[in-house]
Amino acid sequence: MRENLNALQQLAVDAASEKKAFDILILDLRNRSDLTDFFMICSGNSKVQVQSIVDAILEKCYQTQNKPLGIEGYSGGNWVVVDLGDLIVHVFHKEARRHYDLERLWGDVPVMAVGE
């Protein structure tokens, strides 16, 4: 399904995959939200891995013109949100992801892509 990703989505998925993020998916919110067009959700096994995934995404973004508009939750490492405008990336510790369950909250939107 990755052939449907735009450049920013592919950058984020690739960066997360390189740091062994798992359960990567992209939700298409274009017909449901005025805030953003897409959510990317992925998980890590520890605070350090969550931060490493975010660092990799940011590093790739800074190599392009895709600068983040905001970053929240980095120091806690449980749920980090990176606002990239049309794409908001949610990097969860696996326990926090289970607790907040964004997939259920947005269960009626199309899932654009699923990664490792």
Salt bridges, closest charged atoms under 4 A:
ASP14 OD1 - ARG2 NH1 3.64
GLU18 OE2 - LYS60 NZ 3.34
ASP28 OD2 - ARG30 NH2 2.54
GLU95 OE2 - ARG98 NH2 2.83
ASP101 OD2 - ARG104 NE 3.40
GLU103 OE2 - ARG97 NH2 2.37
ASP108 OD1 - ARG32 NH1 2.58
GLU116 OE2 - ARG2 NH2 3.64
